[in-house]
Amino acid sequence: MRRIVRRTAHAVGVVAMLALYPVVALVARRRTGRRRAGGELPRILRGPVPIVSIHYAARADRLRGYDSETLVYRTYRISARGHFDRDLSRFTRVPLLGQLVPYAAFLWALPRYDLFVFFFDGGLLGETPAWRLELPLLRLAGKRVIVHPYGGDARLASRTRSRGGWNAYSEIEPGHEDRDEADVRTRVRVLGRWANAVLGSADLVEDLPRLDGLFSFPIDVAEWQPVPVEEGDVVRVLHAPNHPAYKGTRHVEAAVERLRAEGEPVELALVQGLPLDDARRLYERAHVVVDQLLIGAYAQFAIECMALGRPVVCYLNPRFAAQHPEWAEAPIVSATPDTIVDELRRLVRDRALREELGGRGPDYVRRHHSLEAVGAQLASVYASLWRTT
């Protein structure tokens, strides 16, 4: 019965949205045309996946004069309160009404914004049966769309496995992935076809419909200042096992246990399911941070820890290095399950090395992941799309 009610609600939402679309789209197209003709900057909307990178990206936009906002349908525990400009979770939690929120959000956003930035999960209609229609409807209304991945939304398990070596699916049995590859493949194809620009990110620089540029995860370096390390007799290793099978968590745990058995003064702390403030306190107490050993690129967690001045261990797959020239100067110790014991042993024993790597982290983050640096990258993409009639 509940499924029938949901389907009925979605059917009503689609019909109502399409009935109202012609009038709303006409208004939206005129507003965007006037802003472009008047030399104004485009108004930007990001969402609705509630990850912190969209919060920072919107702030990076605003530093360069853009009216840029975020919209989400729910939030994660790790998210700080107030991270997102338009948090509709109080509506989406309401039974039945929650099914209609995406359609209302789409119609509300259409005349308000000119440029939409989505992930490959889909846009405002991504969780509805009408997700395939969204980008064509946005384009018809004169809007510009950028799509870039954040992780599993664009990672194709079969292709990733076929390339061999350590990878995100090395420890995931076929058929046990957390995403249906057929759905991922379809969404990547459909959104890639209709997007004005497709940007890669981290390890996701392959298997995309095309690569028009890269999105670097941004951070506010003013909020993530270096913190002195509290030295002691034991070296604290920190790891965040939010996706343990994908990040190689068992290898991190085994490496620390082996070093302890050898008599090395080391302990492991795991951070998971904590609010941001509590998680950050653990980051600051760490002497060494291990991000992931399988995926092949670093992301937000490693960036935050580098900004705090902590040495980071993370597998950087050489195959992706051509798309990431900045890696040549990254103060990251690259390690796989084959090498993690040796690399951790070296860091545990060598305090000077930990200090040297940690000391280089904040400047690296400032040059490649600050709001200013990422904002400049994104502005060049926006300018190219906005000039196109």
C-alpha angles and dihedrals in degrees: 000000000000091000091052091051091051093049091049091050091051091047090053090047094051093047093047093046094050092046091054097037100086094058095040092046092051091054091044094051092050093049093050091046092052093049092050094045090048093055094247123148117253120262110239134209126190129189165347100196103085101226121137095242091075090054092054094041091055090050090049088054093050091053087063095048101266123139094231128167141172129228126192136173095210140002135228125236091246091058116102116236112268095020092129127057097213112032108177096175093113088062099039090054091062111097114250093355088069090063090059098046096087092055092049091045091052093052091044093050097044098080095031102059136043103193125041124198116198141165123237090264084079136257132274089319094043094114094047134080087250096064093114091059098054103083095042089050091049092049091048088055090055097257129142122228131200120190126191134161132245100188132292092024090079107016113114110208099201094050093043092052092046092063092062129213125083111329143152092280100042091110099032117093114228108268093028099083117129090237132053103243093209090058093045091049092049094049093047090051096046098043092042091053095053101034118103089216135015117202126193124220136197108321092350098093095109132066092028119129088248139334115240095165143313134278113215117202107251131215136182102244090194088065094044104052122166114273122204115251117246101227122207143145094287127060110224115215116198127202132172109214098189088138102019100177091049096044099045095245095161090058091052091051092046092048093053091046091051092050091049089051088053089055098254114152098241138127134185126230121190122204117200138142094009130134112256096257092053092045092050092055088059091049090054094051093053124104094191129019123206113198109176138327102199116036096067104228139060128245142176099320093054091045093053092049093047089051089055089054099254124142110244130210113202135147110252107191109218089218090073096045095094090064091044109050089162089071089075088075099033113126090221126127105223113217139164130193086273094058107025095099093054094044093048092047090053092051094045092053098040112064091171090057091051090051093047094050093042091049092056094050102079094052092047091052092047093053098044110020108027120117088252095051096045091041090058091051093050094044091061090054092047092048092053093050095042093053091054112093 
